[in-house]
Amino acid sequence: KTDDEIEETIKRKMAHIKRKIAVMSGKGGVGKSTVTALLAVHLAKQGKLVGILDADFLGPSIPKLFGLERKKPLSSIDGIEPILSPKYAIRIMSMQFVTPEAAAVIWRGPMISRVLQDFLAHVSWGNLDYLIIDMPPGTGDVPITVMQEVPLDGVVMVATPHDLTANIVERAINMARTMDAEVLGIVENMSYYRCPDCGRIARFGNSAALLARKYGLKIIASIPLEEDLARYGDAGVIEEYKTDYFEGIEL
Ligand code: ADP
């Protein structure tokens, strides 16, 4: 197939998805995948048809969060079928399902484009209200490529309250804006800790709030550092996690 045909196929498939929202972060390990999962679960609980595209090829964690690591997708006449999450039937697609060794490959720009295009052209999402995209961290080749291939309706930025991450998040905000993607707001992750015994709350800094003010963005949600959240994720049952930090949020 020619490049044009592939682009055309991707466009056709994406036209069946009402809102395409990317979850980005300045760097890895700040909880981007966890936030992607919680956001998808929030929307699915509202009765929306939701899909997750795990575009974090180098560190795919979406399959694990939903307990789907060993799943192999089926192919139909429409392409590769996403795997349904056990509880809310979120349609999940990750490169890890197709080529588990992808994370071990050293990726270069042009190669990433090619593989990503091919991948996007083959996934059969069907009709969706939301596709939430777990982006590769940072502002390098990989996230730029994803943004070029998928016409985004919005970006959610994940940041922690630590000063050290603020300027890399700024770079990501600027990148999103350069690519004409609207930044919908900031999710502040690991923003406080509630002592389980005494109930006291410790806050960890206010750099996400300062960032929000500087760029005229809202803080969509503040998620505490919480052992349970990590535990549910590690056990692959993130859908069973009770608290909805996005209550009342429309995206
Ligand atoms: P990223 O996608 O940014 O690399 P992950 O979502 O994979 O980050 O999270 C990295 C690690 O931190 C995981 O082990 C996850 O369970 C843990 N984690 C993320 N957010 C929280 C939180 N709010 N409280 C406790 N642990 C968290």
Residues whose N, C-alpha, C, O or C-beta is under 5 A from the ligand:
A	BS01	ADP	K27 G28 G29 V30 G31 K32 S33 T34 S61 M190 I223 P224 L225 E226 E227 L229 A230 G233
